[in-house]
Amino acid sequence: MAKMNLRRRSREESGVVLVIVAGMLLAFLGMAALAIDIGSFYKAQRQAQTAADAGALAASQDLPTGTAAASHDGTTYALKNYPGATVNVVTNYNNTPQKVQVTVTASTPSFFGQIFGITHADVSASAVAGGNGTAA
C-alpha cells in the first residue's frame, strides 16, 4: 500500500515540473529578447550617429560655396553610412550660415521581441558641424 501512494505522488509532482520548466523557458526567452534586441537597437543607434557625423562633416565642407551642395553631400554621405535611413539636412543651423545639422532616423527590427509584440525600434541621431569641417 505504501508503494502505491508513492507512485501517485510522483505522477502528480511530474505535472508541476512541466509547469515550472515552461515558466522558466518563457523567462529565458524574455531575457534573450532583452539582451539581443536591445543590443541590436544600440548598434543601430551607433550606426545612425556615425552616419549623421559623416553627413555633417561632408556638408560642412561645402558650406562656403553653397547650401545646395551641402545638403546634397550631407544626404549622400549619411546614406552611404546607413542605407535606407531618412536623412534631414539643415543648413544655416541656429541662424549661423557656417553651421549645418544632419539628422538620421531609421527603424530597426526586433528579433525575439516579436514574441512579445515588440516589432521594431525607431532610432535617431544628429550632428552639427561648422563651415570649415570642424565639430560645432
C-alpha positions in Angstrom: 0.0 0.0 0.0 2.8 2.4 0.7 4.3 1.8 -2.7 1.1 2.8 -4.4 0.9 6.2 -2.6 4.5 6.9 -3.5 3.7 6.3 -7.2 0.7 8.6 -7.2 2.7 11.4 -5.6 5.4 11.2 -8.2 2.9 11.4 -11.0 1.2 14.4 -9.5 4.6 16.2 -9.0 5.7 15.5 -12.5 3.0 17.8 -13.8 4.3 20.5 -11.6 7.8 20.2 -13.1 6.4 20.6 -16.6 4.7 23.9 -15.5 8.0 25.1 -13.9 10.0 24.3 -17.0 7.5 26.1 -19.2 7.7 29.2 -17.0 11.5 29.1 -17.0 11.5 28.8 -20.8 9.3 31.8 -21.1 11.6 33.8 -18.7 14.7 32.7 -20.7 13.0 33.9 -24.0 12.3 37.2 -22.3 15.9 37.6 -21.2 17.1 36.7 -24.8 14.7 39.3 -26.2 16.1 41.9 -23.9 19.8 41.1 -24.5 19.7 40.5 -28.3 17.1 43.1 -29.2 18.5 45.9 -27.0 22.0 45.2 -28.3 20.7 45.4 -31.8 18.9 48.7 -31.1 22.1 50.2 -29.6 24.1 49.0 -32.7 21.6 50.8 -34.9 21.8 53.9 -32.8 25.6 54.0 -33.1 25.3 53.4 -36.9 22.9 56.4 -37.1 25.2 58.6 -35.1 28.1 57.6 -37.4 26.0 58.4 -40.5 25.0 61.8 -39.0 28.6 62.6 -38.2 29.8 61.7 -41.7 27.0 63.7 -43.3 27.6 66.8 -41.2 31.3 66.8 -41.9 30.7 66.3 -45.6 28.1 69.0 -45.7 30.2 71.5 -43.7 33.0 71.3 -46.4 30.6 72.7 -48.9 29.1 75.5 -46.8 31.5 78.2 -48.1 30.3 77.5 -51.7 26.6 77.0 -51.2 23.8 75.3 -49.3 22.5 73.1 -52.1 25.8 71.3 -52.5 26.0 71.0 -48.7 22.5 69.4 -48.5 23.3 67.0 -51.3 26.6 65.9 -49.9 25.3 65.6 -46.3 22.5 63.4 -47.5 24.8 61.3 -49.8 27.4 60.6 -47.1 24.8 59.8 -44.4 23.0 57.3 -46.7 26.3 55.7 -47.6 26.8 55.0 -43.9 23.2 54.0 -43.1 21.4 52.8 -46.3 17.6 53.0 -46.0 17.6 55.7 -43.3 15.8 59.0 -43.5 18.2 62.0 -43.6 17.4 65.6 -42.9 20.0 68.3 -43.5 19.5 71.8 -42.1 21.9 74.4 -43.4 22.1 77.8 -41.7 21.7 76.0 -38.3 20.9 78.3 -35.4 20.8 81.2 -37.9 24.6 80.7 -38.5 25.4 80.3 -42.2 28.6 78.4 -41.3 26.8 75.6 -39.5 24.9 72.6 -40.7 22.9 69.9 -38.8 22.3 66.4 -40.2 19.7 64.2 -38.6 19.4 60.5 -39.4 16.3 58.5 -38.5 15.8 54.8 -39.0 13.6 51.9 -37.9 15.3 48.7 -36.8 13.5 45.3 -36.5 13.5 43.3 -33.3 14.2 39.5 -33.3 12.9 37.8 -30.2 10.8 40.8 -29.1 8.3 39.9 -31.8 7.1 37.1 -29.5 6.1 39.8 -27.0 4.7 42.2 -29.6 7.7 44.5 -30.0 8.3 44.6 -33.7 10.8 47.4 -34.1 12.5 50.4 -32.6 13.0 53.8 -34.1 16.5 55.3 -33.7 17.6 58.9 -34.4 20.9 60.8 -34.2 22.0 64.2 -35.2 25.3 66.0 -35.6 26.3 69.6 -36.1 29.5 70.8 -37.9 31.0 74.2 -38.7 31.8 75.6 -42.2 35.4 74.6 -42.1 34.7 71.0 -41.4 35.0 71.2 -37.6 32.6 70.0 -35.0 30.4 72.9 -33.9 
